[in-house]
Amino acid sequence: MTRPVRACISASALAHNVAVARARMPGSRLMAAVKANAYGHGLAVCAPILAAAGVDAFAVASMEEAETLHGLGLAPPACLLAGPFAAEEIPLAAARGHQLVIHRREQLAWLQQSRWTETLSLWIKVDSGMHRLGFALADLDRVFADLRAVHCPIRIHGLLSHMARSDTPDDPYNDQQIGLFREAILRWGEHTLGEHSLANSGAVLALSSARFPWMRPGLMLYGLSPFPDAAGSDLGLRPALSWQAQIIATRRLTAGEWLGYGAAYQAPRDQRVGVVACGYGDGFDRHLGQGTAIWIGAQPSRTLGRVSMDLLFVDLDGCAAGEGDWVTLMGAGGEPLEHLAGQLDTIPYELGTRIQARVPRLVVP
């Protein structure tokens, strides 16, 4: 690595957050969501740490992500939350030990047409109110009839669904979804191994009634809050990410001089400015370019002007920092992702997944 920008991932924070999830839903097995490059934190970096922390499975969005996990040689299986996108993925999933979520009739047809020898592990997705993916309850009799017509060996773990409003735990819609899911289990659970799953991070943290044999936390594992009015630290979580970049140049502006693209910032007085090796090409949002809180060591500062593709400006007034010093842009030791997400009118999920692949992910103790 030569360009001085890095996303530092705390192994101890990830392990701590796994322990918090287990304490919130004791007795449930834990399927860790690592899709979208582990929410931007780095799949190849985070998955081994999560495996060492004892997670029971990984949740991914595609066969490509499942195969990346397979290449890491980790024991927990990968579960493809959207199931197969083509019939050809089914024999590969069986051979690798990947689990598939089945949620539409075309996938049932592929199961009947495909051939494999190893036992294929399946989940059946129920639409309990998200209305995104999953079978309606009225369709489940036909679903299980079609599964009985599959010629190759299968193992049906259980029913699975997803919550739409767990970020607002007091919303009665949560009770409606949980009730519908329990009804599905009561009527069709005997066709499975009983390993049902509903709870995402919001439910793990605040909806004990959503506890089933499997939970599927994602955001909370990275120390981030799914709730709009709280940060992860308020919930006993520890942020796993610290996004840092180095000051590679300094400039002295005289009062009235303009800075950067569009001359968007004018120095109100004589002022020192640092140029930092990170920009929107790394995933640092361009709208964070003026007045966003950052940290230089233990000293607070702010961004100035417009963010460039590869560089941004920070205020060095009253700060002894200079070339070679590291700036914490967000995360542990800096501004929480939740706060920055609120500033951008978005969610912390999006900020993490914006961090580009060219930013190295490094494990720190």
N, C-alpha and C positions, 0 to 999 in steps of 0.2 A: 504494500500500500504506500503510495507516495502522496496523493492528494489528501490533505489533512481534514477529512470529515469522517465521522464514525457514529454508528448507533450502538451504544454499549448496552448489553443485555445482562441483567443481574440474575445469576443462577439462584441465589438465595431468595430473591423476591418471587421468582416463579414457584419455587418449592413452598414458600410461605403461603402463597395464594392458593395452591392446591390444598394445603392443610386447612385453610379457611373454608373452602368449598366443602371439604369432607365434614368439617365441624358443623356447617349449616344444614347439611343433609346426610346425617349419619346413616350408615348402612347401605347407601346407594353407591353403585359403581360409577366411575367417572370417565366419561368420554370427552376428551379435551378437544375443543375446536381449534384447529390449526390451519384452517383454510385461508386463502388469500395471503400466503407467505406468513402464516402465524400472525394474522392481523397486522402485517407489516413489520413484525419484529424479527422475522427470519426463520423459516421453517427448519432449515438444516441446523440452526443454532438452538432453537427452542425445543424441538421435539426430543432430542436426547436428554435434555434437562428434565422435561416433563416425564419421560419414561423412567428416569432415575428416581423421580419423586413418586412413582407408583401409579400413574394413571393407567386405566384399564383398556382404553382404546383411543383412537384419534378420529376426529370428524374432519373430512375434507370435502372439497367441492367437485373434484374431477379425478379421473384415472391418472392424469399426469401427477397430481399431488400425491396420490396413493403410491404411485411407483417411485416417487422421490423418497417417501418414507421407507418403502421396501429396500431401496438402495442403501439406506442408512443402517439396515440390519437390526431394527428395533423390534422388541417382542410384542408390544401392543398392536393389535390389528388396526387397519384403516377402514373407516366406514364412509362410503360415498353417499353424501346426504341427498344428492339428486339422482342417485342410482346410475345405471348405464345410459349413455347417450347414443349407443349403437349396440347392436347384437354382438358384435365382435368382442366387446368388453366383458361379456359374461364368462366365457371360458377362462380368460385371463384372471378375472377376479377369483374364480374358483381355485385356479392353480396357485395364486399368490396368497390366498387366505383373506382377501379383502371382503368386506361386508357391503351389500348393496341395499339401498332403500328403494322399494318399489312403490310408485305413486301414480302410475297411469297405465291404461290398458295396453298400450303399445309395448311396454316393457314385459307385461305378462305374455304377450304373443312371442316376444323374443325368447323368453324362458322356455316356452314350449317348442320352439324351433331349434334352439341351440343344443349342443352336446358337450358334456364335460364329464370327468371321472371323479375328481375330488368333491367333497361335500361343499356346496355353496351356501353361504350364510346370508340370510335376508332379514330385512325389517319391512313391515307394511305401514306406510304412512297414511294416517287418517287426517282428513280436514276437519279440525275441531273449531274452526272459526277464523283462521288466517286467510283462507280462500286464495291461497297461492299454489301450493301443491298438495296432493293427497286425495284419497278416495272418500266420497261421502259415505256415511254410515249405511245408507240404503244399498250401496254397491258392494258391501263387504262379503255378503253371502256368495255372490258371483266371483269375487276375487279369490276366496279360498277354494271354491270349486275349480277355478282355473289352475290354481297352484297344485291341487291334487292330480291334475292331468299332466304335470311336468314329469318327464321320464327320467331325468337325472337326479342325483341325490341333493336334497336341499335341507337346510335347517332354518326354521323361522324363529328368530329370537323373540320378537314381540311386536306390539304396536308402537308407533312413534308419531308424535305430532309436535307442533310448534306454536308458541304463544305470541299473540299479536300485541298485547298491552302490558307485558310484565314490567316495563319501565315505569308504569303507574300502578303500583301494587294494589291500591285501594279501588281501582276501577272494577265494577261488578262484572265486566266482560270476562275478567280472569276466571271468576267462579263459574261462569257459563261454559267457558272452554274446558275447564277442569272437569265439570260435571259431564259434559259430552264425551270426553275422553274416558272417564270412568264407565260410562254407559257402553262404549265400544268394547272396553275390556271385559265387562260383564257378559256381553253377548258373544264375543268372538275370541276372547283371550285363551279359551281352551284349545284353540287350534295352533297355539304358539308355545314357546318355552316359558312364557310369562315374564320376559325381560323387557318390560315396557319403559318408554322414555318420553318425558315431556319438558322438564325444567331446563330453561336456559339460564344465563347469569342472573337476570332480574328475579326469576322465580327461585333460584337457589338462595339468593340473598334475602328475599322478603316474602316468599309464598310457600310456607311449609306444606300447605295442602297440595302442592304440585309435586310432592316427593313420590317417586316411583323407583323401581329397581335400578334404573340408570338416570343420571343427570348428564347434561351436555353444556357445561359452562364454556364460555369463550372469553369475552372481554374481561371479565373479572380475573382470569388467570394471569393477565398481563398487568394487573393492578389498577385497572380503570373501572369507573363506575358506569353502569347502564342507566342510572337515574339522572335526570336533568338538573336536579337541585343538590347534587352531592358529588364530591370527588372520591376517588378510591380510598384515599387516606381516611376519610370520614367513616368508611365501612370496615376499617381494619386491614385493608389491602395495601400492598407495597408496589409502586410503579416499577415495572421491569426495565423500562426504556429510559436511557439518557442520551439524547441526541446532541452531539457536540461537533464543533468545527473550530478551526484555528484562525486567529488573526494573522493575515499574511502581509498586511501593509497598513501603515498609518498615514493620515493626512491631517494638515492643519488648515482649517478654514478661517478666513478673516470674516468679521461681521458683514453680512450682506451677500456673501458668496453662496452659489447654488451647488447642489450635490446630485450626481447620478442622472439616470435617464429622465428625460422630461424636466430636468432641473426642478424636481418635485419638492426639494427641501432647501430652505434658505437659512443659513446660520444666523441666529439672532445676536450673536456675539462671537468673538474669537473662540474657536472650538476645535478639540481633537476628535478625530473620527477614525474608527478601525474598519478595515476591509476584511471580511470573513469569507472563508472558502466554502460557501454553501449558497444555493439559490433555488429558484423554482424548478430547475432541472433535477434537483435532488429531492423535490417534493415539498420544499418549504414554501408555503402558499404566498403568492405575490401580494395578497391583501394584508399580510402581516408586516409589511415593510415600513410602516410609520408608527412609532410609539409602542410597539409590542414589547412586553417585558422579556428580557433575557438576563443571564447571569454570567459574569466573568469571575471565575472562582466563586467566592462567597459574596461578591459585590453585585448588587442589582444594577442593571442598565436598561437600554432600550434600543430598538432598531430605528434607523433613520432612512428617509427617502424611499425609493422603489427597490424592490428585490430584483436582481438580474438573474439570468439563467444559472450562473455558476457562482455568484457573489452577492453579498449583502453588506449593508453598513450598520455599525453600532456606535453609539455615543460613548466616547472615552473621557468626557469632561469629568474632572474630579476623580479620575481613576488612573492608577499607576500602570495599568496594563499596556502591553505593546506587542510587537510582532512576536509570534511564537506562543502567545497565551491562548488558552482554550476557552471558548464560549459555549455555555450550555443553552441550547435553543429551546428545548422543551423536555419534559419528563423529569426524572429524579435529579434533584439538584438544580432544577430550573422551574419554568412555568408548567403546571400540570396540563396535560393534553385536554382535560375537561374544560379548563378555563379558556384555552385557545380555541377550542371547538365552539364554545359559547360566543366568543368574539367574532367568529366567522359564521355564526348561525348555522352550524352543522353539528355533527356528533363525533366523539373521539374515535369511533370505528374508522371514519373516513380519514382523519388525520394520520392515523397509523398506517393505513394501507396506501397512502400517497407516497410514503418514503420509497424512493426509487432503488432499484437493484444495484445501482452504482455506488450507493452508500454502504460500506462494509458493516456487517453486524459482528460485533466482537463480544465474547463472553467475559464478564467480570465477576469476581467472587460475590 
